[in-house]
Amino acid sequence: MSSTSLPGGTWTLGDLTVTRFGYGAMQLAGPGVMGPPADPDGALAVLREAVALGVTHIDTSDAYGPHVTNGLIRAALHPYPEALHIVTKVGATRDPQGGWPPARQPAELRRAVHENLTNLGLDVLDLVNLRLGDAQGPRPGSLAEAFGTLAALRREGLIRHLGVSNATAEQVVEAQQIAPVVCVQNLYNLAYRQDDALIDELAGQGVAYVPFFPLGGFSPLQSAALSAVATRLDATPMSVALAWLLHRSPNVLLIPGTSSVAHLRENVVGAGLALSAEDLAELDKIGR
Ligand SMILES: NC(=O)c1ccc[n+]([C@@H]2O[C@H](COP(=O)([O-])OP(=O)(O)OC[C@H]3O[C@@H](n4cnc5c(N)ncnc54)[C@H](OP(=O)(O)O)[C@@H]3O)[C@@H](O)[C@H]2O)c1
């Protein structure tokens, strides 16, 4: 296992070692995650800084832009350092209004995997998450046909590892009956804790849980209790929220998003904040 100075150390996804402190690239596209960024050079700088800081896990999707974020990752970082692992997701596309309609038919998933390979400049994708549900959250229903398609693409050698995203606990179990699942990427943060039981279950199985919107996403986390702890520790609420996630369980991996080099650096330092038992108990009450 490789060592890292980043907070949280490392985790192994299948056979891929990644830093628990990763980077989510969605915020690099234009407003509403549509089109190019206002400052393309700034976006490239954020990606290069993430790698310079030692991050070896970047989360992306060809739906960001669409096709914008993957192009930025390739422009900034290709040829990729050996230690870097890019995790992408398929299962949703974009409409002209900026919506995220599902695209989970076998032909759509095959096309999306090939587009990710081309746009990222790769022969094999390290990890592909099947995005389920819709913009409102997970929805019950069988994933067998869609996940089976990704399992076939994995057998064909185009994908190393699989995960699911925006999934119910039942869908995680169904996916595991089809192929190994190395991570689950769902909405979770200090204030939104629907998946507490799932995180503990996955920790017991050695499966990673990757919270999206770790900082609240498009509406930053706000809570009087969070602000009180942050003030006491002379830290920002964002730092406390990230540090809390690293404390939450060893299988939690961070992919906070930012379009700012300064925020990225702040987040790396912030995630390493030490939290006492008293701080944790106070923070624990926020989302319960
Ligand atoms: N599977 C899915 O369905 C799904 C859905 C959504 C997201 N994701 C993934 O999850 C990743 C993380 O989600 P996210 O980026 O949407 O939300 P997030 O990480 O919860 O929050 C990002 C927001 O926080 C701000 N921010 C970050 N660091 C900050 C700091 N130190 N101080 C002040 N503001 C700060 C960013 O603004 P600045 O740019 O100004 O820093 C941005 O607006 C995405 O990049 C994407 O890869 C997956």
The ligand as a Gaussian input file, in Angstrom:
#p B3LYP/6-31G(d) Opt

LIG

0 1
 N      -23.309000      10.364000      -8.281000
 C      -23.994000      11.460000      -8.405000
 O      -25.166000      11.441000      -8.763000
 C      -23.330000      12.762000      -8.078000
 C      -24.112000      13.903000      -7.887000
 C      -23.468000      15.078000      -7.552000
 C      -22.085000      15.128000      -7.411000
 N      -21.351000      14.010000      -7.611000
 C      -19.870000      14.031000      -7.412000
 O      -19.591000      14.508000      -6.118000
 C      -18.613000      15.533000      -6.183000
 C      -18.811000      16.492000      -5.041000
 O      -20.047000      17.155000      -5.151000
 P      -20.194000      18.705000      -5.433000
 O      -18.921000      19.259000      -5.945000
 O      -21.391000      18.894000      -6.272000
 O      -20.551000      19.287000      -4.017000
 P      -19.729000      19.561000      -2.675000
 O      -18.366000      18.964000      -2.750000
 O      -20.612000      19.197000      -1.566000
 O      -19.636000      21.136000      -2.678000
 C      -19.046000      21.856000      -3.707000
 C      -19.355000      23.323000      -3.446000
 O      -18.685000      23.753000      -2.263000
 C      -17.892000      24.886000      -2.551000
 N      -16.649000      24.763000      -1.795000
 C      -15.740000      23.763000      -1.835000
 N      -14.737000      23.986000      -0.978000
 C      -15.005000      25.159000      -0.367000
 C      -14.333000      25.938000       0.616000
 N      -13.178000      25.527000       1.156000
 N      -14.907000      27.101000       1.014000
 C      -16.057000      27.521000       0.489000
 N      -16.745000      26.836000      -0.464000
 C      -16.218000      25.658000      -0.886000
 C      -17.640000      24.876000      -4.032000
 O      -17.513000      26.183000      -4.515000
 P      -16.100000      26.705000      -5.175000
 O      -16.048000      26.121000      -6.540000
 O      -16.254000      28.175000      -5.150000
 O      -15.018000      26.218000      -4.271000
 C      -18.905000      24.224000      -4.571000
 O      -19.895000      25.190000      -4.792000
 C      -18.810000      16.141000      -7.565000
 O      -17.692000      16.838000      -8.007000
 C      -19.130000      14.923000      -8.384000
 O      -17.919000      14.331000      -8.807000
 C      -21.957000      12.833000      -7.918000

